[in-house]
Amino acid sequence: MDHIVTVQDVVTAFGDFMEPTDAELDAIEQEMPVILADVDLLDAHIATIDRTPTELDERRIRRARRRALAARVALVNRAAGTSLTGGAA
C-alpha cells in the first residue's frame, strides 16, 4: 500500500520570503485602473456569451473598451512622464 504524504512543509517552507516587495505592490497599485477596466470589459463580453448582443450590450462593450484603452494610455503616459529626465516632458 502506498502512503500519500502531504508536501505542506515543502510548499510553505518558502513562504516567508515569497511576499511581494513594496516596489511590486506599488506597481500593482499603479496598474489597478487598467486591471479594473479590463475586468469591466470582460464582464461586458461575458454577459453576451450565450445570447445575441442587443444594442445596449454593444454600447456597453464599446464603452468598456474605450475605458480600458484610456486606462492603458494613462498608464503609459504616467510611466513615460516619470522616466523622462531633464524636465522635457
C-alpha positions as CSV (number, residue, x, y, z in Angstrom):
1,M,0.0,0.0,0.0
2,D,1.4,3.4,-1.0
3,H,1.1,6.1,1.6
4,I,0.1,9.6,0.5
5,V,2.1,12.2,2.3
6,T,1.5,15.8,2.3
7,V,4.0,18.2,1.0
8,Q,2.7,21.1,3.1
9,D,6.2,21.7,4.7
10,V,7.8,21.8,1.3
11,V,5.2,24.2,-0.1
12,T,5.1,26.6,2.8
13,A,8.8,26.4,3.6
14,F,9.4,29.2,1.1
15,G,6.6,31.4,2.4
16,D,8.4,33.9,4.5
17,F,10.5,35.4,1.7
18,M,7.9,34.9,-1.1
19,E,5.9,38.0,-0.1
20,P,5.7,40.8,-2.7
21,T,8.1,43.7,-2.2
22,D,7.0,47.2,-1.7
23,A,8.0,48.0,-5.3
24,E,5.9,45.2,-6.6
25,L,2.9,46.3,-4.6
26,D,3.4,49.9,-5.9
27,A,3.5,48.6,-9.5
28,I,0.2,46.7,-8.9
29,E,-1.3,49.8,-7.4
30,Q,-0.3,51.8,-10.5
31,E,-1.8,49.2,-12.8
32,M,-5.1,48.8,-10.9
33,P,-7.1,51.2,-13.1
34,V,-6.1,49.1,-16.1
35,I,-6.9,45.9,-14.3
36,L,-10.4,47.1,-13.3
37,A,-11.1,48.5,-16.8
38,D,-10.2,45.1,-18.2
39,V,-12.4,43.3,-15.8
40,D,-15.3,45.6,-16.8
41,L,-14.6,44.8,-20.5
42,L,-14.6,41.1,-19.7
43,D,-17.9,41.4,-17.8
44,A,-19.5,43.1,-20.8
45,H,-18.3,40.3,-23.1
46,I,-19.3,37.5,-20.7
47,A,-22.8,39.0,-20.4
48,T,-23.3,38.4,-24.1
49,I,-21.7,34.9,-24.5
50,D,-24.8,32.9,-24.6
51,R,-27.1,35.3,-26.5
52,T,-27.1,37.8,-29.4
53,P,-25.9,41.2,-28.1
54,T,-28.5,43.9,-28.1
55,E,-27.8,47.5,-29.0
56,L,-27.4,48.2,-25.3
57,D,-24.9,45.4,-24.9
58,E,-22.9,46.7,-27.9
59,R,-22.8,50.1,-26.3
60,R,-21.7,48.7,-23.0
61,I,-18.9,46.8,-24.7
62,R,-17.8,49.8,-26.7
63,R,-17.7,52.0,-23.6
64,A,-15.8,49.4,-21.6
65,R,-13.3,49.0,-24.5
66,R,-12.8,52.8,-24.6
67,R,-12.3,52.9,-20.8
68,A,-9.8,50.1,-21.0
69,L,-7.9,51.8,-23.7
70,A,-8.0,55.2,-21.9
71,A,-6.7,53.5,-18.7
72,R,-3.8,51.9,-20.7
73,V,-3.0,55.2,-22.3
74,A,-3.0,57.0,-19.0
75,L,-0.7,54.3,-17.5
76,V,1.8,54.6,-20.4
77,N,1.7,58.4,-20.2
78,R,2.4,58.2,-16.5
79,A,5.2,55.8,-17.0
80,A,6.7,57.9,-19.8
81,G,6.5,61.0,-17.7
82,T,8.4,59.5,-14.8
83,S,11.1,58.0,-17.0
84,L,11.9,61.3,-18.8
85,T,14.8,63.2,-17.3
86,G,15.8,66.8,-17.6
87,G,12.2,68.1,-17.4
88,A,11.5,67.5,-21.1
89,A,8.1,66.0,-20.6
